[in-house]
Amino acid sequence: MSTLTIDIFELARSCQTLEGEVILEDLGPLRERDPQLTVSPIKFVATGLGSIRQYPAVSLSIEGEAQMSCATCNRLVSVPLAHELTFILTKSEAEADSIPLDEDEEDQDVIVGSTTFDVNAWVEEEVLLTLPMVARHDDCHYEPEPEEEAPKNNPFAGLADALKKHS
């Protein structure tokens, strides 16, 4: 996979739009959890927003589809991936940590930008955060077979007889 790098600060400043497609090849830890996991090529749109709260900002929109194992029947289930988020850009981790985020701004995140920003890694991270922990078919209902109840042994069943014999 060829890596797409951009000056993300310039994208934010110029309010331009970058569109493309990323093929996720390394799904690492997710494959360990679900060996059947596959992800279609992810379409993305990154748009410069100028500035938010005096910081450069961009939005990222991703769209695609994943095939995951259904947690109920273990057959493949198609999971649509669609997510859009606004990112406030900083030049360092320390600066990113110092920016408070309001609870009202749950569709915003703070990331460290660079002049050689890896778009592929950015898209991949957002896909991984968008994937559900568990996938299920809408119409998949698992009905466990009723277990036969084992006869219960009452440890005190013979106590009355034992007491009568000793009295």
LOFILO-400563 format. One record per residue (C-alpha): residue number from 1; chain; x, y, z. Coordinates in pm, 1 decimal, m for minus. Layout:
<recs>
+-----+--------+----------+----------+----------+
! num ! chaine !       xx !       yy !       zz !
+-----+--------+----------+----------+----------+
! NUM !      A !        X !        Y !        Z !
...
+-----+--------+----------+----------+----------+
</recs>
This chain:
<recs>
+-----+--------+----------+----------+----------+
! num ! chaine !       xx !       yy !       zz !
+-----+--------+----------+----------+----------+
!   1 !      A !      0.0 !      0.0 !      0.0 !
!   2 !      A !    144.8 !    335.5 !    m95.6 !
!   3 !      A !    136.5 !    592.5 !    180.5 !
!   4 !      A !    m33.9 !    922.8 !    115.5 !
!   5 !      A !    123.4 !   1208.8 !    310.3 !
!   6 !      A !      4.9 !   1567.9 !    313.2 !
!   7 !      A !     76.1 !   1895.0 !    489.6 !
!   8 !      A !   m237.5 !   1883.5 !    701.7 !
!   9 !      A !   m182.9 !   2238.3 !    829.4 !
!  10 !      A !   m188.6 !   2363.6 !    469.4 !
!  11 !      A !   m508.4 !   2164.8 !    402.0 !
!  12 !      A !   m671.9 !   2333.0 !    702.3 !
!  13 !      A !   m544.4 !   2681.6 !    612.7 !
!  14 !      A !   m642.7 !   2664.6 !    245.3 !
!  15 !      A !   m985.7 !   2509.1 !    314.9 !
!  16 !      A !   m926.8 !   2261.4 !     33.4 !
!  17 !      A !  m1075.8 !   1914.2 !      0.4 !
!  18 !      A !   m885.4 !   1591.0 !    m49.7 !
!  19 !      A !  m1075.8 !   1280.6 !   m161.1 !
!  20 !      A !   m947.3 !    930.7 !   m205.6 !
!  21 !      A !   m963.8 !    565.2 !   m117.9 !
!  22 !      A !   m758.1 !    364.0 !    129.6 !
!  23 !      A !   m720.9 !    m13.1 !    127.2 !
!  24 !      A !   m666.7 !   m146.3 !    475.9 !
!  25 !      A !   m422.0 !   m432.1 !    464.1 !
!  26 !      A !   m309.6 !   m467.7 !    823.3 !
!  27 !      A !   m601.5 !   m512.2 !   1060.7 !
!  28 !      A !   m370.0 !   m662.2 !   1323.7 !
!  29 !      A !   m539.9 !   m708.8 !   1660.4 !
!  30 !      A !   m888.0 !   m700.1 !   1506.8 !
!  31 !      A !   m806.8 !  m1005.3 !   1293.4 !
!  32 !      A !   m706.5 !  m1190.1 !   1608.3 !
!  33 !      A !  m1051.6 !  m1120.0 !   1754.4 !
!  34 !      A !  m1237.6 !  m1196.0 !   1429.2 !
!  35 !      A !  m1039.2 !  m1396.6 !   1169.9 !
!  36 !      A !  m1320.9 !  m1348.9 !    914.8 !
!  37 !      A !  m1296.5 !   m967.0 !    927.0 !
!  38 !      A !  m1253.8 !   m796.3 !    590.7 !
!  39 !      A !  m1293.5 !   m428.8 !    505.9 !
!  40 !      A !  m1377.7 !   m291.4 !    162.3 !
!  41 !      A !  m1170.0 !     m1.3 !     30.7 !
!  42 !      A !  m1257.8 !    302.5 !    243.5 !
!  43 !      A !  m1357.5 !    622.1 !     68.4 !
!  44 !      A !  m1252.3 !    933.9 !    253.6 !
!  45 !      A !  m1300.2 !   1306.9 !    224.3 !
!  46 !      A !  m1071.7 !   1537.4 !    423.9 !
!  47 !      A !  m1173.3 !   1902.9 !    419.5 !
!  48 !      A !   m986.1 !   2200.8 !    558.3 !
!  49 !      A !  m1204.8 !   2411.7 !    787.7 !
!  50 !      A !   m973.7 !   2705.4 !    847.9 !
!  51 !      A !   m960.5 !   2738.7 !   1225.1 !
!  52 !      A !  m1170.7 !   2645.3 !   1525.8 !
!  53 !      A !  m1089.5 !   2811.8 !   1858.0 !
!  54 !      A !   m779.9 !   2962.7 !   1694.2 !
!  55 !      A !   m639.7 !   2621.5 !   1597.4 !
!  56 !      A !   m620.5 !   2478.9 !   1245.7 !
!  57 !      A !   m906.0 !   2233.1 !   1185.6 !
!  58 !      A !  m1008.8 !   1969.1 !    933.4 !
!  59 !      A !  m1296.7 !   1728.7 !    897.5 !
!  60 !      A !  m1267.0 !   1366.4 !    794.9 !
!  61 !      A !  m1551.4 !   1164.4 !    652.7 !
!  62 !      A !  m1511.0 !    791.2 !    591.1 !
!  63 !      A !  m1740.5 !    547.2 !    416.0 !
!  64 !      A !  m1709.0 !    176.8 !    345.7 !
!  65 !      A !  m1818.6 !   m164.7 !    456.2 !
!  66 !      A !  m1680.8 !   m442.8 !    673.3 !
!  67 !      A !  m1762.4 !   m811.1 !    684.5 !
!  68 !      A !  m1755.2 !   m946.3 !   1038.8 !
!  69 !      A !  m1859.5 !  m1264.6 !   1213.5 !
!  70 !      A !  m2208.2 !  m1247.5 !   1361.5 !
!  71 !      A !  m2178.4 !  m1287.9 !   1738.3 !
!  72 !      A !  m2494.0 !  m1500.1 !   1738.4 !
!  73 !      A !  m2463.9 !  m1740.4 !   1444.0 !
!  74 !      A !  m2097.9 !  m1689.4 !   1341.1 !
!  75 !      A !  m2193.8 !  m1630.4 !    975.8 !
!  76 !      A !  m2068.0 !  m1317.7 !    798.3 !
!  77 !      A !  m2263.9 !   m998.5 !    851.5 !
!  78 !      A !  m2216.5 !   m677.3 !    652.6 !
!  79 !      A !  m2143.8 !   m372.9 !    868.5 !
!  80 !      A !  m2169.0 !    m31.2 !    702.3 !
!  81 !      A !  m1897.5 !    213.0 !    803.5 !
!  82 !      A !  m1984.0 !    581.2 !    789.7 !
!  83 !      A !  m1831.0 !    837.7 !   1020.4 !
!  84 !      A !  m1753.8 !   1208.0 !   1015.0 !
!  85 !      A !  m1546.3 !   1391.3 !   1269.2 !
!  86 !      A !  m1384.0 !   1732.2 !   1308.8 !
!  87 !      A !  m1019.8 !   1745.2 !   1415.8 !
!  88 !      A !   m841.9 !   2033.9 !   1583.3 !
!  89 !      A !   m473.7 !   2026.9 !   1491.4 !
!  90 !      A !   m180.8 !   2097.0 !   1720.1 !
!  91 !      A !    195.2 !   2088.7 !   1668.5 !
!  92 !      A !    277.3 !   1876.2 !   1976.9 !
!  93 !      A !    130.9 !   1624.6 !   2221.5 !
!  94 !      A !    173.2 !   1874.5 !   2505.4 !
!  95 !      A !    m30.8 !   2132.3 !   2314.0 !
!  96 !      A !   m296.6 !   1870.5 !   2232.5 !
!  97 !      A !   m323.1 !   1768.4 !   2597.4 !
!  98 !      A !   m373.7 !   2130.5 !   2702.7 !
!  99 !      A !   m684.7 !   2182.7 !   2485.3 !
! 100 !      A !  m1003.9 !   2117.1 !   2680.3 !
! 101 !      A !  m1287.8 !   1951.9 !   2492.0 !
! 102 !      A !  m1645.3 !   2020.2 !   2593.6 !
! 103 !      A !  m1890.2 !   1733.7 !   2625.5 !
! 104 !      A !  m2106.1 !   1920.2 !   2373.7 !
! 105 !      A !  m1829.2 !   1877.3 !   2116.1 !
! 106 !      A !  m1832.0 !   1497.7 !   2102.2 !
! 107 !      A !  m1784.3 !   1510.5 !   1723.7 !
! 108 !      A !  m1449.0 !   1687.8 !   1769.1 !
! 109 !      A !  m1110.0 !   1543.1 !   1848.7 !
! 110 !      A !   m762.8 !   1688.3 !   1892.8 !
! 111 !      A !   m470.7 !   1536.4 !   1703.7 !
! 112 !      A !   m108.5 !   1627.9 !   1644.2 !
! 113 !      A !    m63.9 !   1734.1 !   1282.6 !
! 114 !      A !    247.6 !   1756.1 !   1070.6 !
! 115 !      A !    370.5 !   1867.3 !    732.0 !
! 116 !      A !    407.1 !   1496.6 !    642.0 !
! 117 !      A !     79.6 !   1369.5 !    786.1 !
! 118 !      A !      1.8 !   1003.2 !    703.5 !
! 119 !      A !   m353.7 !   1002.6 !    564.3 !
! 120 !      A !   m364.8 !    621.9 !    537.1 !
! 121 !      A !   m289.1 !    576.9 !    908.0 !
! 122 !      A !   m543.8 !    847.4 !    995.5 !
! 123 !      A !   m819.8 !    678.5 !    795.9 !
! 124 !      A !   m725.6 !    335.2 !    931.2 !
! 125 !      A !   m741.5 !    458.4 !   1290.5 !
! 126 !      A !  m1085.7 !    608.5 !   1236.6 !
! 127 !      A !  m1209.5 !    284.2 !   1075.9 !
! 128 !      A !  m1084.2 !     84.9 !   1374.7 !
! 129 !      A !  m1260.7 !    323.4 !   1612.6 !
! 130 !      A !  m1581.2 !    303.2 !   1406.3 !
! 131 !      A !  m1604.5 !    m76.5 !   1388.9 !
! 132 !      A !  m1846.8 !   m221.1 !   1643.3 !
! 133 !      A !  m1708.7 !   m450.0 !   1911.5 !
! 134 !      A !  m1973.8 !   m708.1 !   1819.0 !
! 135 !      A !  m2172.3 !   m749.8 !   1497.8 !
! 136 !      A !  m2509.6 !   m921.8 !   1463.2 !
! 137 !      A !  m2761.6 !   m980.3 !   1187.5 !
! 138 !      A !  m3078.5 !   m777.0 !   1245.8 !
! 139 !      A !  m3293.1 !  m1090.4 !   1221.1 !
! 140 !      A !  m3059.0 !  m1331.0 !   1400.1 !
! 141 !      A !  m3207.3 !  m1471.3 !   1718.0 !
! 142 !      A !  m3024.4 !  m1731.5 !   1914.2 !
! 143 !      A !  m3239.6 !  m1963.0 !   2116.5 !
! 144 !      A !  m3027.8 !  m2182.6 !   2337.6 !
! 145 !      A !  m3157.2 !  m2534.1 !   2376.7 !
! 146 !      A !  m3311.0 !  m2583.1 !   2717.2 !
! 147 !      A !  m3085.2 !  m2773.9 !   2946.1 !
! 148 !      A !  m3221.1 !  m3080.8 !   3116.9 !
! 149 !      A !  m3232.2 !  m3028.1 !   3484.8 !
! 150 !      A !  m3023.8 !  m3278.9 !   3672.7 !
! 151 !      A !  m3198.0 !  m3437.3 !   3969.3 !
! 152 !      A !  m3115.9 !  m3234.3 !   4273.3 !
! 153 !      A !  m2949.9 !  m3416.3 !   4558.3 !
! 154 !      A !  m3081.5 !  m3294.2 !   4886.8 !
! 155 !      A !  m2807.7 !  m3344.5 !   5145.8 !
! 156 !      A !  m3071.0 !  m3347.0 !   5423.3 !
! 157 !      A !  m3300.8 !  m3605.4 !   5258.8 !
! 158 !      A !  m3191.2 !  m3889.0 !   5485.0 !
! 159 !      A !  m3157.1 !  m3676.3 !   5798.0 !
! 160 !      A !  m3508.7 !  m3743.2 !   5926.4 !
! 161 !      A !  m3462.7 !  m4120.8 !   5891.4 !
! 162 !      A !  m3121.6 !  m4104.5 !   6063.2 !
! 163 !      A !  m3262.8 !  m3906.7 !   6354.1 !
! 164 !      A !  m3549.2 !  m4158.8 !   6402.7 !
! 165 !      A !  m3303.5 !  m4446.2 !   6419.2 !
! 166 !      A !  m3093.8 !  m4279.8 !   6689.2 !
! 167 !      A !  m3382.9 !  m4173.1 !   6907.2 !
+-----+--------+----------+----------+----------+
</recs>
